[in-house]
Amino acid sequence: MRGGRVAININVDQLRSRFPNDFQRLVGKVIVDVQVKLLRKIYKEVVETTPVLTGQARNNWDIGVGDKPVGTILGPTDVQDTGTGTTMTPSEREKVRQAVEELRKEAPGQKVWITNRLDYVQGLDEGSSTKAPHGIRALAVLTALEATLTPGARKKLEGLVSNSDEEDV
C-alpha cells in the first residue's frame, strides 16, 4: 500500500446486538482493568508522598471496594522514618493486592475508596509538613490520570475528581 490511509470502522451497536453477553463481559473487564490501574497508581502515589515521622499517617491510607473504610489503624507499622518517596512496604502492597482481588470479584464499576481517617492528615495535605508537597491527594490523582489515560480522556474526567473527606477520591 502506497501513501494511503487505512481506517478500521467498528460499529459498537452491531457488536452489542450480535454478541450481547460477550460485549457486556468485555466492557466490564475494561472498566475493572482501568479501575485497577488507577487504584494502584493513586494509592502508590499518595502513600509514597505522605511524610513520615512515626509512620502512622502513611500506614493509615486504606482502600475500600464498595464500602468506605472506617476507623484508624494504630500500633506498630513497617514504615520507616525516611521522609517521602520511599517504595511501598509489604503491608501497603498487601492492601493493594487485597483490594484488586476484591475489585475483580465484584461487578464492574464498583466505587473504590482510598481514605485516611487520622485527624491530622488534612493538615498534611494542606502543606503543614516540609517533607511533603501541598495537596498530596490531588497530586496523586493527577499523576495517576496523567500516567494512565489519554489526553482526551483526562480532559473529560477533570471535573469528576474530588478532593474531600466526604466525597469520592
N, C-alpha and C positions, 0 to 999 in steps of 0.2 A: 504494500500500500504506500503510495507516494503523496506526501503533503496533505493528506486528507485528515478529517476528524472522524473519530469513532464515538458513537453515542450508544448507550445502553439505556433503554427505557423500561422501567419495571412498573407495572400497573399494580399498585398495592391493593386496590379494591378487588381486582381479579384474584390476586393471591389469597386475600382474606376469604372471598366467597368460595373458591375452589378447595382450599385447604384450611378450613376454619380452626380445627384443633391444632394443627401444626403451626399455623400463624400465631395463635394465642400463646402457644408454648414458646415460640421463638421470640416474640415481643417480650414476654415475661422474663425470659433468660437475659435478653439485652438489658432490660430495666434493672434486674438484680446485679448483673455484671457492672453496670455503671455505678450503682449504689455501693457495691463492694469496693470499687476503685476509689470512689470519693471518700468512703469511710476510712479506708486505710491511709490515704494521703492526709485527710484533715486531722485524724487522730494523731498520726505521727508528727505532723507539723505543730499542733497545739501542745502536745506533750513535750516535744524537744525544745520549744521556745519558752516553756514555763520555767521561771527562775527557781533555783534550788537552794534552800538553806537547810531545812530539816527533811525535805523530800515529801512532806505531806501535801502540798499544793499539787505537785506533779502526780503523786500517787492517787489523788482523788479525781482525776479525769476518769469518767466512767462511760460506758456505752450501753445503750438500751435499744432493743429492736421491738417496736410496737409500743411498749410502755416506757415512760420516762424513769430513769433510775432515781432512787430516793436515798437519803441518808448520806453519811460521810464514812470514809474509810480511815480509821485511826490505828495507830500502832506501828510496828516495825515496817520498814519499806526497803526495797532493794535499790532505791535511787540514791546516788552518791552526791555530795556537795561539789558539783563541778560547774556551776553556773548554768548555762543553757547550751543547747546544740549537741548534747551527747546522744548517742544512739539509744533506742528504746531498750528497756530492761526486759528480762524474761517474763516478769509478771505483766508488763504492759503489752508485750507481744501475745501473751495468753488471752488477755481481754479482747484483743482484736480477733484472734483465732476463734474464740467462742462466739463473738458477735457475727462474724462471717458465716460460721456454721449455722447459727440460728436464722440469719437472713436468707440463706439458701434453702432452708426448710420451709419458711413461711411463704405466703402468697406474695407475688411481685408488688412492689410499691409500698411496702411497709415503712412506717415512719422510723427513722433512725435518730436517736438522741446521743449527743456527746455532751456530757454535763460535768460540772464541778460544783458541789454544794458547799464548799468551805466559804465562810463569811468573808474572808479577806481576798478571795480570788478576783472579785470585781475590781478591787483596788490595784491588784497586779495587772489586770487587763487594761486599766486606765493609766498605767505607767508609773506606779509607786515604787517599782524596783528598777535600779540602774542596770540589772542583769538581763532585762527583757525589753523587747520593743513595746511601745504603746499599741494597744489593740491586738493582743495575742490571738483572740478568736477570729476576728475579721481577717487578719493576715493569713491565718491557717486556711480559712475557707477560700480566700482569693488565690493563694498559692496552689491549692488543690485544683481549683477550677482552671487555673492557668495551665497546669500540667496535664489535665485530663481532657478538657473539652476544646472543640474548635472555636475560633474567634466568634463565629456566628452564634453558636450555642451559648457561649459565655455572655454575649450581649443580651440574649433573650432571658437569661437567668439573673441578670444583675439586680432586679428589683425583688427577687424572691428570697434572697439571703437575709436572715435576721440575725442580730447580734444581741439578743436579750435573754435574760434568765427565764423568762416566762413564755418564750416562743421557740419555735424550731431553730436549730442552728445546724 
